[in-house]
Amino acid sequence: MGSGPFKMANYKPDTVIEYVRNDNYFRPGLPYLDGVTYTIIPFANEETAQAAFRTGKFMAVVWDATTVQTIRQKLVDELGFVLHKATAGRSDLHLNNRPPFDDQRGRQAISMGLNRQLIVDAWLKGEGSTLASPVLPVDQGGRWGFSESQMAQRPGFPTASDTDRANAKALLGEAGVDPSSITIDYVAVQAFARAGAPESIAAALNELGFEVKINVLDRVASEQKINAGDFDIVHQVHIINIDDPLDRGGMESLIEGHPLNDGGWSTPLDRDA
């Protein structure tokens, strides 16, 4: 866990995770921070998190989608805010490069046939978009990210149609994959496993014929399982990537040969996926 800009210094389950600066980071002078502390407050105690944030105890907080809706409405009703949705992060499903996803057609089938709307509705309660770009979109001031109209042209977007799902199942057949005979080992990081999120992802995979075993693990246990390559699919959430190439913010997992490429992603094979 020391290859990134920070390394873990302390971990207490359901209480706190502390990271300190990695002095051996490969980019001289970085990171700028001496450390980062994550205080873990269960989603059931949202009011406690809100109170701590308002008194300045926390610099940033990850809210449950229901709380976000409440806060949005208060901003409009009490302070007269005019709100505009913008891409602020992305939710990724990483496929491990092992059967059934060692064949490019298996990975393409998941991308093409996944019911993204089902997942967004369950996880973000209507606040998310199935057309979000991994990097800042051009229509929001970026240079490299796809706009929503461009994302909508890609197979499986904004969400899989009946035709997309049929084509996805045909691809699985071409790859010799019988989904009904496979149970996918799905790792959900506890911090991202909000109400209905793991179940909605499992349901979307069920639509393609797969059985799914959901493993909701805390951050440390999930990192150990991921680093060991002991998974089929893992769900992780990242902040949005801006145009600065030094701020990859999670893109390391897509770089061939990078130590954080836990799923063994091979870019040349997936160029058209």
C-alpha positions as CSV (number, residue, x, y, z in Angstrom):
1,M,0.0,0.0,0.0
2,G,3.0,2.3,-0.2
3,S,3.2,2.8,-4.0
4,G,0.9,5.8,-4.0
5,P,1.4,9.3,-2.6
6,F,0.2,8.2,0.9
7,K,0.7,5.1,3.0
8,M,-1.5,3.8,5.8
9,A,-0.4,4.6,9.3
10,N,-3.4,3.6,11.4
11,Y,-6.7,1.8,10.9
12,K,-9.5,1.1,13.4
13,P,-12.5,-0.7,11.9
14,D,-15.6,1.5,11.7
15,T,-13.7,4.3,13.4
16,V,-10.7,5.9,11.5
17,I,-8.2,5.4,8.7
18,E,-5.0,7.5,8.8
19,Y,-2.6,8.0,5.9
20,V,0.7,9.7,6.0
21,R,2.9,11.2,3.3
22,N,4.9,8.6,1.3
23,D,8.4,10.1,1.2
24,N,9.4,7.6,-1.4
25,Y,6.7,8.6,-3.9
26,F,8.1,8.6,-7.4
27,R,7.2,12.3,-8.1
28,P,9.7,14.6,-6.2
29,G,8.0,17.1,-4.0
30,L,4.6,15.3,-4.0
31,P,2.3,14.9,-2.3
32,Y,1.8,18.3,-0.8
33,L,-0.1,17.1,2.3
34,D,1.6,15.5,5.3
35,G,-1.4,13.2,5.7
36,V,-5.1,12.5,5.4
37,T,-7.4,11.2,8.1
38,Y,-10.7,9.6,7.3
39,T,-13.2,9.4,10.2
40,I,-15.7,6.6,9.6
41,I,-19.3,7.4,10.6
42,P,-22.0,4.9,9.5
43,F,-24.6,6.1,7.1
44,A,-27.2,5.5,9.8
45,N,-25.7,8.4,11.7
46,E,-25.9,11.0,9.0
47,E,-27.0,13.7,11.5
48,T,-23.8,13.2,13.5
49,A,-21.8,13.7,10.3
50,Q,-23.7,16.8,9.3
51,A,-23.3,18.3,12.8
52,A,-19.5,17.6,12.7
53,F,-19.2,19.1,9.2
54,R,-21.1,22.3,10.1
55,T,-18.9,22.9,13.2
56,G,-15.8,22.6,11.1
57,K,-14.5,19.3,12.5
58,F,-14.3,17.8,8.9
59,M,-13.1,19.5,5.8
60,A,-15.1,17.2,3.5
61,V,-17.8,14.6,3.9
62,V,-19.3,11.9,1.7
63,W,-23.0,12.0,2.1
64,D,-25.7,9.4,1.5
65,A,-27.8,10.2,-1.6
66,T,-30.9,10.7,0.5
67,T,-29.0,13.3,2.6
68,V,-27.8,15.0,-0.5
69,Q,-31.4,15.4,-1.7
70,T,-32.3,17.0,1.6
71,I,-29.4,19.4,1.6
72,R,-30.1,20.4,-2.0
73,Q,-33.7,21.3,-1.2
74,K,-32.6,23.3,1.8
75,L,-30.2,25.3,-0.3
76,V,-33.0,26.1,-2.7
77,D,-35.7,26.8,-0.2
78,E,-33.7,28.6,2.5
79,L,-30.9,30.3,0.6
80,G,-32.3,30.7,-2.9
81,F,-29.6,28.7,-4.6
82,V,-29.9,27.8,-8.3
83,L,-28.4,24.3,-8.7
84,H,-26.7,22.8,-11.7
85,K,-25.6,19.2,-12.0
86,A,-21.9,18.7,-12.8
87,T,-19.7,15.6,-13.0
88,A,-18.0,15.2,-9.7
89,G,-16.9,11.6,-9.6
90,R,-17.2,8.3,-11.2
91,S,-18.2,4.8,-10.2
92,D,-16.2,2.0,-11.7
93,L,-16.6,-1.7,-12.1
94,H,-13.2,-3.3,-12.5
95,L,-13.2,-6.7,-14.2
96,N,-10.4,-9.0,-13.3
97,N,-8.4,-10.4,-16.2
98,R,-9.3,-14.0,-15.5
99,P,-12.2,-16.3,-16.7
100,P,-14.7,-15.3,-17.8
101,F,-13.2,-11.8,-18.4
102,D,-9.9,-12.9,-19.8
103,D,-11.6,-12.9,-23.2
104,Q,-12.2,-9.4,-24.6
105,R,-15.7,-10.4,-25.7
106,G,-16.6,-11.1,-22.1
107,R,-15.6,-7.6,-21.0
108,Q,-17.4,-6.1,-24.0
109,A,-20.5,-8.0,-23.1
110,I,-20.6,-6.5,-19.6
111,S,-20.0,-3.0,-20.9
112,M,-22.6,-3.4,-23.6
113,G,-25.3,-5.2,-21.6
114,L,-25.1,-3.6,-18.1
115,N,-28.3,-1.9,-16.9
116,R,-26.6,1.3,-15.7
117,Q,-29.9,3.1,-15.0
118,L,-30.9,0.4,-12.5
119,I,-27.6,1.0,-10.6
120,V,-27.8,4.8,-10.7
121,D,-31.4,4.9,-9.5
122,A,-30.6,2.5,-6.5
123,W,-27.3,4.1,-5.5
124,L,-27.8,7.8,-6.1
125,K,-31.6,8.2,-5.9
126,G,-31.8,10.0,-9.3
127,E,-28.8,12.4,-8.6
128,G,-26.4,10.6,-10.9
129,S,-26.0,10.2,-14.6
130,T,-25.3,7.1,-16.7
131,L,-23.5,9.4,-19.2
132,A,-20.8,10.7,-16.9
133,S,-17.3,10.9,-18.5
134,P,-14.3,9.5,-16.6
135,V,-12.6,12.9,-17.1
136,L,-14.0,16.4,-17.1
137,P,-16.3,16.7,-20.2
138,V,-15.9,19.3,-22.8
139,D,-19.3,20.8,-22.1
140,Q,-18.2,21.4,-18.5
141,G,-14.9,23.1,-19.4
142,G,-12.7,20.1,-20.0
143,R,-10.6,19.3,-23.1
144,W,-10.5,15.5,-23.2
145,G,-13.7,14.1,-21.7
146,F,-16.7,13.0,-23.7
147,S,-19.8,15.1,-23.6
148,E,-23.1,13.5,-22.7
149,S,-24.2,13.5,-26.3
150,Q,-21.0,11.6,-27.3
151,M,-21.3,9.2,-24.4
152,A,-24.9,8.5,-25.5
153,Q,-23.6,7.1,-28.8
154,R,-21.6,4.4,-27.2
155,P,-23.0,0.8,-27.0
156,G,-24.8,0.2,-23.7
157,F,-25.3,3.9,-23.0
158,P,-27.2,5.6,-21.4
159,T,-28.3,2.2,-20.4
160,A,-28.6,-1.2,-22.0
161,S,-31.5,-1.7,-24.3
162,D,-33.1,-5.1,-25.1
163,T,-30.9,-5.1,-28.3
164,D,-27.8,-4.3,-26.3
165,R,-28.5,-7.1,-23.8
166,A,-29.2,-9.6,-26.7
167,N,-25.9,-8.6,-28.3
168,A,-24.1,-8.9,-25.0
169,K,-25.4,-12.5,-24.5
170,A,-24.4,-13.3,-28.1
171,L,-20.8,-12.1,-27.3
172,L,-20.7,-14.3,-24.2
173,G,-21.8,-17.2,-26.4
174,E,-19.0,-16.5,-28.9
175,A,-16.5,-16.4,-26.1
176,G,-17.8,-19.8,-24.8
177,V,-19.1,-18.3,-21.6
178,D,-22.3,-19.8,-20.1
179,P,-23.4,-17.2,-17.5
180,S,-25.7,-19.6,-15.8
181,S,-22.7,-21.8,-14.8
182,I,-20.7,-18.9,-13.3
183,T,-20.9,-17.3,-9.9
184,I,-19.2,-13.9,-10.0
185,D,-17.1,-13.0,-6.9
186,Y,-18.1,-9.3,-6.5
187,V,-16.2,-7.2,-4.0
188,A,-18.0,-4.0,-2.8
189,V,-15.9,-1.7,-0.6
190,Q,-17.9,-0.9,2.5
191,A,-17.4,2.8,2.2
192,F,-19.2,2.7,-1.2
193,A,-21.8,0.1,-0.3
194,R,-24.7,2.5,0.2
195,A,-28.2,1.3,0.5
196,G,-29.1,-0.8,-2.5
197,A,-25.8,-0.3,-4.4
198,P,-24.3,-3.8,-4.2
199,E,-27.7,-5.4,-4.7
200,S,-28.4,-3.2,-7.8
201,I,-25.1,-4.1,-9.4
202,A,-25.8,-7.8,-8.7
203,A,-29.3,-7.4,-10.2
204,A,-27.8,-5.8,-13.4
205,L,-25.4,-8.8,-13.7
206,N,-28.3,-11.2,-13.0
207,E,-30.0,-9.7,-16.1
208,L,-27.2,-11.1,-18.2
209,G,-27.6,-14.5,-16.6
210,F,-24.8,-14.5,-14.0
211,E,-25.1,-15.5,-10.4
212,V,-23.4,-13.1,-8.1
213,K,-21.8,-13.5,-4.7
214,I,-21.6,-10.1,-2.9
215,N,-18.7,-9.5,-0.6
216,V,-19.0,-6.2,1.3
217,L,-15.6,-5.6,2.9
218,D,-14.0,-2.8,4.8
219,R,-11.3,-0.8,3.1
220,V,-8.4,-2.8,4.4
221,A,-9.9,-6.3,3.8
222,S,-11.0,-5.2,0.3
223,E,-7.6,-3.9,-0.6
224,Q,-6.0,-7.1,0.6
225,K,-8.4,-9.2,-1.5
226,I,-7.9,-6.9,-4.5
227,N,-4.1,-6.9,-4.2
228,A,-4.2,-10.7,-4.2
229,G,-6.2,-10.7,-7.4
230,D,-8.9,-12.7,-5.5
231,F,-12.0,-11.3,-7.2
232,D,-14.0,-11.2,-10.4
233,I,-15.5,-7.7,-10.2
234,V,-14.8,-4.9,-7.8
235,H,-16.8,-1.7,-7.4
236,Q,-14.8,1.4,-6.5
237,V,-15.6,5.1,-6.6
238,H,-13.2,7.9,-7.7
239,I,-13.1,11.6,-7.8
240,I,-13.5,13.1,-11.3
241,N,-10.2,13.4,-13.2
242,I,-9.3,16.9,-14.5
243,D,-7.2,17.7,-17.6
244,D,-3.9,17.8,-15.6
245,P,-2.2,14.5,-16.6
246,L,-0.4,14.5,-13.2
247,D,-3.8,14.3,-11.5
248,R,-4.8,10.8,-12.6
249,G,-6.9,10.2,-9.5
250,G,-7.5,6.5,-10.0
251,M,-6.5,6.1,-13.6
252,E,-3.5,4.1,-12.5
253,S,-5.9,1.1,-12.4
254,L,-6.2,1.3,-16.2
255,I,-2.5,1.6,-17.1
256,E,-1.1,-1.6,-18.4
257,G,1.7,-2.9,-16.1
258,H,1.0,-0.4,-13.3
259,P,1.2,-1.9,-9.8
260,L,-2.3,-0.5,-9.1
261,N,-3.8,-2.2,-12.2
262,D,-5.3,-4.9,-10.0
263,G,-7.5,-6.5,-12.7
264,G,-4.6,-7.0,-15.1
265,W,-6.2,-4.6,-17.6
266,S,-4.5,-4.7,-21.0
267,T,-5.1,-1.5,-22.9
268,P,-4.3,-2.7,-26.5
269,L,-6.8,-5.6,-26.1
270,D,-9.5,-3.3,-24.9
271,R,-9.0,-0.4,-27.2
272,D,-12.3,-1.0,-28.8
273,A,-14.2,-2.4,-25.8
